[in-house]
């Protein structure tokens, strides 16, 4: 079983990942309709 300090660190990393994802989504959501579709490396549109 992980120590309490390890769990706190894992939760902090998870929170940072969620925060970054929210910031990235917010920065693109307002302009997405104004641009041509963005294509991922696998060919699917975002």
TIMI-2910 file (N, C-alpha, C, CB; in pm, 1 decimal, decimal comma, always signed):
<rs>
+----------+----------+----------+----------+----------+----------+----------+----------+----------+----------+----------+----------+------+
!      n_x !      n_y !      n_z !     ca_x !     ca_y !     ca_z !      c_x !      c_y !      c_z !     cb_x !     cb_y !     cb_z ! resn !
+----------+----------+----------+----------+----------+----------+----------+----------+----------+----------+----------+----------+------+
!    +85,2 !   -119,9 !     +0,0 !     +0,0 !     +0,0 !     +0,0 !    +88,4 !   +124,4 !     +0,0 !    -96,2 !     +0,8 !   +123,5 !  Unk !
!    +48,7 !   +222,7 !    -74,2 !   +129,6 !   +344,2 !    -86,2 !   +121,7 !   +426,3 !    +41,4 !    +83,6 !   +428,5 !   -206,3 !  Unk !
!   +229,1 !   +494,1 !    +71,4 !   +231,0 !   +583,2 !   +187,1 !   +143,9 !   +705,3 !   +159,1 !   +376,2 !   +626,4 !   +221,4 !  Unk !
!   +101,3 !   +772,2 !   +266,2 !    +13,3 !   +887,9 !   +251,3 !    +77,8 !   +996,5 !   +166,8 !    -24,0 !   +944,0 !   +387,8 !  Unk !
!   +206,8 !  +1018,7 !   +184,3 !   +276,1 !  +1121,5 !   +106,5 !   +271,9 !  +1088,5 !    -41,8 !   +421,4 !  +1135,9 !   +153,2 !  Unk !
!   +284,6 !   +960,9 !    -75,6 !   +278,4 !   +921,1 !   -215,9 !   +140,1 !   +948,3 !   -274,2 !   +314,0 !   +772,9 !   -231,0 !  Unk !
!    +36,6 !   +919,2 !   -197,3 !    -99,3 !   +943,7 !   -245,0 !   -123,2 !  +1092,2 !   -266,3 !   -201,8 !   +887,6 !   -146,4 !  Unk !
!    -73,7 !  +1175,5 !   -176,3 !    -89,4 !  +1319,6 !   -192,4 !    -21,1 !  +1367,1 !   -319,6 !    -32,7 !  +1393,8 !    -70,9 !  Unk !
!    +96,5 !  +1311,4 !   -347,4 !   +169,6 !  +1351,9 !   -467,8 !    +96,0 !  +1307,7 !   -593,3 !   +311,5 !  +1293,7 !   -466,8 !  Unk !
!    +41,5 !  +1188,0 !   -590,9 !    -34,0 !  +1138,3 !   -706,3 !   -156,3 !  +1225,9 !   -730,6 !    -76,7 !   +991,1 !   -684,8 !  Unk !
!   -227,7 !  +1262,0 !   -625,0 !   -345,8 !  +1346,6 !   -640,5 !   -307,8 !  +1482,6 !   -697,2 !   -417,7 !  +1363,5 !   -506,3 !  Unk !
!   -193,1 !  +1535,7 !   -655,4 !   -149,2 !  +1665,4 !   -706,0 !   -117,7 !  +1657,7 !   -854,6 !    -26,9 !  +1714,5 !   -628,5 !  Unk !
!    -51,5 !  +1550,7 !   -896,3 !    -20,1 !  +1532,7 !  -1038,5 !   -148,4 !  +1518,8 !  -1119,1 !    +70,3 !  +1409,0 !  -1059,7 !  Unk !
!   -243,9 !  +1441,7 !  -1069,1 !   -371,2 !  +1425,9 !  -1139,2 !   -443,1 !  +1559,3 !  -1152,1 !   -460,3 !  +1325,0 !  -1066,3 !  Unk !
!   -443,0 !  +1639,5 !  -1046,6 !   -507,5 !  +1770,1 !  -1050,9 !   -440,7 !  +1859,4 !  -1154,4 !   -503,8 !  +1836,5 !   -913,1 !  Unk !
!   -308,0 !  +1853,2 !  -1163,6 !   -237,1 !  +1933,7 !  -1262,3 !   -272,3 !  +1890,6 !  -1404,0 !    -86,4 !  +1923,9 !  -1240,5 !  Unk !
!   -286,2 !  +1761,2 !  -1426,8 !   -323,4 !  +1711,5 !  -1559,2 !   -462,3 !  +1761,3 !  -1597,7 !   -319,2 !  +1557,5 !  -1562,5 !  Unk !
!   -556,1 !  +1756,2 !  -1503,3 !   -691,9 !  +1803,0 !  -1529,4 !   -690,5 !  +1953,0 !  -1557,3 !   -785,0 !  +1770,9 !  -1410,2 !  Unk !
!   -613,5 !  +2027,7 !  -1479,6 !   -605,4 !  +2172,3 !  -1498,5 !   -551,0 !  +2206,0 !  -1636,3 !   -517,9 !  +2235,6 !  -1390,6 !  Unk !
!   -444,2 !  +2138,8 !  -1676,5 !   -385,0 !  +2165,1 !  -1807,5 !   -483,1 !  +2131,2 !  -1919,5 !   -255,4 !  +2084,9 !  -1824,8 !  Unk !
!   -556,4 !  +2022,1 !  -1904,0 !   -653,6 !  +1983,6 !  -2006,1 !   -764,1 !  +2087,7 !  -2016,5 !   -713,3 !  +1845,6 !  -1974,7 !  Unk !
!   -810,8 !  +2138,7 !  -1903,5 !   -914,9 !  +2240,9 !  -1904,2 !   -865,2 !  +2369,5 !  -1967,6 !   -963,6 !  +2268,1 !  -1762,8 !  Unk !
!   -741,8 !  +2408,9 !  -1938,3 !   -686,7 !  +2530,1 !  -1997,6 !   -672,6 !  +2514,9 !  -2147,9 !   -551,6 !  +2563,8 !  -1935,3 !  Unk !
!   -628,0 !  +2399,2 !  -2192,3 !   -610,5 !  +2375,9 !  -2335,7 !   -745,6 !  +2378,8 !  -2406,6 !   -539,5 !  +2241,1 !  -2360,8 !  Unk !
!   -846,1 !  +2319,9 !  -2345,4 !   -978,7 !  +2318,7 !  -2406,0 !  -1036,2 !  +2460,2 !  -2411,1 !  -1072,9 !  +2225,2 !  -2328,0 !  Unk !
!  -1017,4 !  +2536,9 !  -2305,0 !  -1070,6 !  +2672,4 !  -2300,3 !  -1003,1 !  +2761,4 !  -2403,7 !  -1053,2 !  +2731,5 !  -2160,9 !  Unk !
!   -874,0 !  +2738,8 !  -2427,3 !   -801,1 !  +2824,5 !  -2520,2 !   -839,4 !  +2797,5 !  -2664,8 !   -652,1 !  +2805,7 !  -2502,4 !  Unk !
!   -895,9 !  +2680,6 !  -2694,0 !   -929,4 !  +2647,6 !  -2832,3 !  -1079,0 !  +2653,1 !  -2858,9 !   -877,2 !  +2510,6 !  -2866,6 !  Unk !
!  -1162,4 !  +2648,3 !  -2756,1 !  -1306,1 !  +2635,2 !  -2777,5 !  -1365,4 !  +2759,7 !  -2842,9 !  -1376,2 !  +2607,8 !  -2645,4 !  Unk !
!  -1309,9 !  +2877,0 !  -2816,4 !  -1366,6 !  +3000,0 !  -2870,8 !  -1333,3 !  +3023,7 !  -3016,2 !  -1320,0 !  +3115,7 !  -2791,3 !  Unk !
!  -1228,7 !  +2960,6 !  -3066,6 !  -1183,1 !  +2989,6 !  -3202,0 !  -1197,2 !  +2871,3 !  -3296,3 !  -1040,3 !  +3034,0 !  -3199,0 !  Unk !
!  -1242,1 !  +2758,6 !  -3246,4 !  -1244,1 !  +2637,4 !  -3327,8 !  -1332,6 !  +2653,2 !  -3451,1 !  -1292,1 !  +2519,4 !  -3244,7 !  Unk !
!  -1445,3 !  +2723,5 !  -3440,4 !  -1538,5 !  +2734,5 !  -3552,3 !  -1486,8 !  +2829,9 !  -3658,8 !  -1674,8 !  +2780,8 !  -3503,2 !  Unk !
!  -1388,8 !  +2914,0 !  -3625,9 !  -1336,9 !  +3011,2 !  -3721,2 !  -1228,0 !  +2954,2 !  -3809,8 !  -1284,6 !  +3131,0 !  -3648,7 !  Unk !
!  -1176,5 !  +2837,8 !  -3776,3 !  -1060,7 !  +2783,7 !  -3846,7 !  -1096,9 !  +2658,1 !  -3923,4 !   -948,1 !  +2754,4 !  -3749,1 !  Unk !
!  -1010,0 !  +2621,7 !  -4015,7 !  -1023,1 !  +2492,2 !  -4081,4 !   -997,5 !  +2383,5 !  -3977,8 !   -924,7 !  +2479,3 !  -4202,4 !  Unk !
!  -1050,4 !  +2265,1 !  -3999,8 !  -1029,5 !  +2156,2 !  -3902,8 !   -882,1 !  +2127,0 !  -3880,3 !  -1099,6 !  +2029,7 !  -3949,8 !  Unk !
!   -849,3 !  +2094,0 !  -3756,8 !   -713,0 !  +2054,6 !  -3723,2 !   -706,8 !  +1903,2 !  -3728,8 !   -670,0 !  +2108,6 !  -3582,3 !  Unk !
!   -610,2 !  +1851,7 !  -3800,8 !   -599,5 !  +1706,9 !  -3816,4 !   -487,7 !  +1650,9 !  -3731,1 !   -576,7 !  +1670,6 !  -3962,1 !  Unk !
!   -517,8 !  +1542,7 !  -3662,3 !   -416,6 !  +1472,4 !  -3584,3 !   -327,3 !  +1392,0 !  -3677,3 !   -482,1 !  +1380,5 !  -3478,8 !  Unk !
!   -219,3 !  +1338,9 !  -3622,2 !   -125,2 !  +1261,7 !  -3702,9 !   -188,6 !  +1135,4 !  -3760,2 !     -3,9 !  +1224,9 !  -3620,1 !  Unk !
!   -296,2 !  +1088,1 !  -3698,9 !   -361,7 !   +967,1 !  -3750,6 !   -468,8 !  +1000,4 !  -3854,2 !   -424,0 !   +887,8 !  -3635,7 !  Unk !
!   -485,6 !  +1128,8 !  -3886,9 !   -578,3 !  +1167,8 !  -3992,2 !   -716,7 !  +1206,5 !  -3945,0 !   -590,6 !  +1058,6 !  -4088,0 !  Unk !
!   -746,1 !  +1190,1 !  -3817,3 !   -878,6 !  +1225,7 !  -3768,4 !   -885,1 !  +1374,8 !  -3737,0 !   -914,5 !  +1142,9 !  -3643,8 !  Unk !
!   -999,6 !  +1434,5 !  -3761,7 !  -1016,9 !  +1576,8 !  -3733,5 !  -1043,9 !  +1597,4 !  -3585,9 !  -1131,0 !  +1636,1 !  -3817,6 !  Unk !
!   -994,3 !  +1707,8 !  -3533,2 !  -1018,4 !  +1740,1 !  -3392,8 !  -1136,6 !  +1833,5 !  -3380,4 !   -894,0 !  +1802,9 !  -3328,9 !  Unk !
+----------+----------+----------+----------+----------+----------+----------+----------+----------+----------+----------+----------+------+
</rs>
